[in-house]
């Protein structure tokens, strides 16, 4: 398995996408694992304050005089622990299963579904018992043979933003390289891919980048890598031989959206090496929200420009009797048709996996 060299959180590293926690919690048992020890050494050498906790699920008494301030601090808090539940959730339509190596994200995307699914626990958790997680994945692969089993590593986090600290993606990539019937997938808004470029991956890992037009990135994606940095990273990934994909999400209807999304795909085509155009996949997800999410988002980002007018939306039922507000059919169809046409104009050999 590969290890990673932890980057020092020097004050000179001021890029918006660099994640350096302001506070770290450790479960005692995490220090029994090499990865846990490595992270502790980095934390101590870097002078980052740390505390011990009995469970990564029970982090209390975070600093902050208000709920909003505590939320912002929680997003800069790292918790290092063990993943005790090794039953994987399903991850349709992206993959068969979600593989859990981290929970929580350092980004501040206003629309993110983690606002509600992790509402009470917005801090970032990483799991050091990756060998146990990998063995569980091996079992899931064996159950489905000879069918291919796909694992999504970014359902509850953005693991690329954490890779300089954990090295967990490198471990999964090298494991999956040897699996005839296993495949790994993950998506990111961050550009920290350099440690992944020389790994033996055997084409079994598809790396996807979340992209959007300039309006969406500017107004709704604070604390993530710039579009240009993501595309530069995508080009590196393509040159390293990884299967490459893009998620355009959330697709947002706003003034000038046609010009914005046309510019997005033109910029992508210009930036990517020509030999990366073949085999690209695209996943298209329109903006949606729940009533609960609307309340949480408006509390945490009171000045957001995110449009969440229920009267302008269509209610779409989902799994387990839960529904979300999406665009009415006429708007959704216009978005799907326009963006699909732009994709095939620039990438005629690409595949659109789904629009939802």
Buried (B, 14 or more C-beta within 10 A) or exposed (E): BBEBEBBEBEEEEEEEBBBBBBBBBBBEBBBEBEBBEBBBEBBEEBEBEBEEBEEBEEBEEBEEEEEEEBBBBBBBBBBBBBBEEBEBEEBEEBBBBBBBBBBBBBBBBBBBBBBBEBBEBBBBBBBBBBBBBBEBBEEBBEEBEEEBBBBBBBBBBBBBBBBBBBBBBBBBBBBBBEBEEBBBBBBBBBBBBEBBBEBEBBEBBBBBBBBBBBBBBEBBBEBBBBBEBBBBBBBBBBBBEBBBBBBBBBBBBBEEBBEBBBBBBEBBBEBBEEEBBEBBBBBBBBBBBBBEBBBBBBEBBEEBEBEBEEEEBBEBEEEEEEBBBBBEEEBBEBBBEBBBEBBBEBBEEBEBBEBB
